[in-house]
Amino acid sequence: MTQIEIDEYWMSQALELAKNAQEAGEIPVGALLVKDNQLIASGWNCSIENHDATAHAEIVVLQQAGKVLNNYRLLDTTLYVTLEPCIMCTGAMIHSRIGRVVYGAKDFKTGACGSFINIMGMSGLNHYVEVTGGVLEETCSSMLSAFFKMRREQKKILKRQQS
C-alpha cells in the first residue's frame, strides 16, 4: 500500500466518526490516532454535548491516546482529522509530540496548518509536526457544507415558527 492509500483509508475511518458527531448535533469532525498503522484512539467533536469548548475531536483523541499509551508524549504517531486543526488543537499536537497530522477539509476561518494561520510552520518550536492536508478533501468539505446548510435551514424554520 502506498502512503496515499493508507492516508485515504484512515481518513475514511475518520469520516465515519464525524457522522457520530453530526448525529449528536455537533459539527461533524472525526479524528483518530494511528501508530505503526494500528488504531490507538478515536473520537469526534463533543463540545456542545460536554459543555466544553476544548472537546474538539483532536483533543478527545489525544487524551484517549495518552491513556492507552500510558504517556502524554505520543511519539511516532499520526493523527487523522476531517477538518484542518485550529490553534488550540495544533498547540496540543505540538506538546504531545505527534509525528504527523493528516487533515481533510481546509478551514479558512480558524485553520492553523496554513489556511488561516500556520502554527505548525513557525520557527523556534521545540517540536515540529509533519502536515499533510487535503486527503479526501472534497468528501470532508461536502459533509461540513451540508451540515451547515442544514443548520441554517433549521434556524430559518425556527424563526418562521416563532413569528
C-alpha positions in Angstrom: 0.0 0.0 0.0 1.2 3.5 -0.8 1.2 6.3 1.8 -1.7 8.0 -0.1 -3.8 4.8 0.1 -3.0 4.4 3.8 -3.9 8.1 4.4 -7.2 7.7 2.5 -8.1 4.5 4.4 -7.7 6.2 7.8 -9.4 9.4 6.6 -12.4 7.3 5.5 -12.5 5.9 9.1 -12.3 9.5 10.5 -15.3 10.4 8.2 -17.3 7.6 9.8 -16.5 9.1 13.2 -17.6 12.5 12.0 -21.1 11.1 11.4 -21.3 10.3 15.1 -20.7 14.0 15.9 -23.4 15.0 13.4 -25.9 12.6 14.8 -25.3 14.2 18.2 -25.9 17.7 16.8 -22.2 18.5 16.8 -20.1 19.9 14.0 -19.2 16.8 12.1 -15.5 16.4 12.7 -13.9 13.0 13.4 -10.4 12.1 14.3 -8.2 9.2 15.1 -4.6 8.4 16.1 -2.6 5.7 14.5 0.8 4.2 15.5 2.5 1.6 13.3 -0.7 1.5 11.2 -2.7 0.4 14.2 -5.6 2.4 15.7 -4.7 3.8 19.1 -7.7 6.2 19.8 -10.7 7.7 18.1 -13.3 10.4 18.7 -15.4 13.2 17.4 -16.4 16.7 18.3 -18.4 16.8 21.5 -18.1 20.4 22.7 -21.9 21.0 22.8 -22.7 17.8 24.5 -19.9 18.1 27.1 -20.4 21.9 27.5 -16.6 22.1 26.9 -15.0 24.4 24.3 -11.9 22.2 24.3 -13.7 19.0 23.4 -12.7 19.1 19.7 -12.2 15.7 18.1 -8.4 16.1 18.1 -8.3 16.8 21.9 -10.6 13.9 22.7 -8.2 11.6 20.7 -5.0 13.0 22.3 -6.5 12.5 25.7 -7.6 8.9 25.0 -4.2 8.1 23.3 -2.2 9.3 26.3 -4.1 6.8 28.5 -3.8 4.0 26.0 0.0 4.5 25.5 0.5 5.5 29.2 2.3 8.6 28.1 1.4 12.2 27.2 4.1 12.1 24.6 2.7 10.4 21.5 5.9 9.9 19.6 5.8 8.3 16.1 2.0 8.7 15.7 -0.2 10.1 13.0 -3.4 12.0 13.8 -6.1 11.9 11.1 -8.8 14.6 11.2 -11.6 15.5 8.8 -11.1 19.3 9.3 -7.9 21.3 9.5 -7.0 21.7 13.2 -7.4 25.0 15.0 -4.8 26.9 17.0 -5.7 25.1 20.2 -5.5 21.6 18.6 -2.2 22.3 16.8 -0.7 23.5 20.1 -1.9 20.3 21.8 -0.3 18.2 19.0 3.0 20.0 19.3 3.0 19.5 23.1 2.1 15.8 22.7 4.9 15.3 20.1 2.9 13.6 17.5 4.8 12.9 14.3 2.3 13.8 11.7 -1.2 15.3 11.2 -3.3 14.5 8.2 -6.4 16.5 7.6 -9.2 16.6 5.0 -11.0 19.9 4.6 -9.3 23.3 4.8 -10.6 25.8 7.4 -10.1 29.3 6.2 -11.6 30.9 9.4 -9.6 29.0 12.1 -7.3 26.5 10.4 -3.8 26.6 11.9 -2.0 24.4 9.4 -1.8 27.1 6.7 -5.3 28.1 5.7 -5.8 30.9 8.2 -2.5 30.8 10.1 0.4 28.4 10.0 1.3 27.5 13.6 2.9 24.2 12.5 5.3 26.1 10.2 6.5 28.6 12.8 10.2 28.6 13.5 11.5 28.2 17.0 9.1 25.5 18.1 10.5 22.7 20.3 8.8 20.1 18.1 7.7 20.0 14.5 4.8 18.1 13.2 4.7 17.0 9.6 1.5 18.2 7.9 -0.4 16.6 5.0 -3.6 18.4 4.0 -6.4 17.8 1.5 -6.8 14.0 2.0 -10.4 13.2 0.8 -10.9 16.9 0.9 -14.0 17.0 -1.3 -15.8 14.4 0.8 -14.8 16.1 4.1 -15.8 19.5 2.8 -19.1 18.3 1.5 -20.1 16.8 4.8 -19.3 20.0 6.6 -21.1 22.2 4.0 -24.2 20.0 4.1 -24.2 20.2 7.9 -24.0 24.0 8.0 -26.7 24.3 5.2 -29.0 22.1 7.3 -28.3 24.2 10.4 -29.2 27.4 8.5 -32.4 25.8 7.3 -33.3 24.7 10.8 -32.8 28.3 12.1 -35.0 29.7 9.3 -37.8 27.3 10.1 -37.5 28.1 13.8 -37.6 31.8 13.1 -40.7 31.4 11.0 -42.4 29.3 13.7 -41.7 32.0 16.3 -43.2 34.8 14.1 
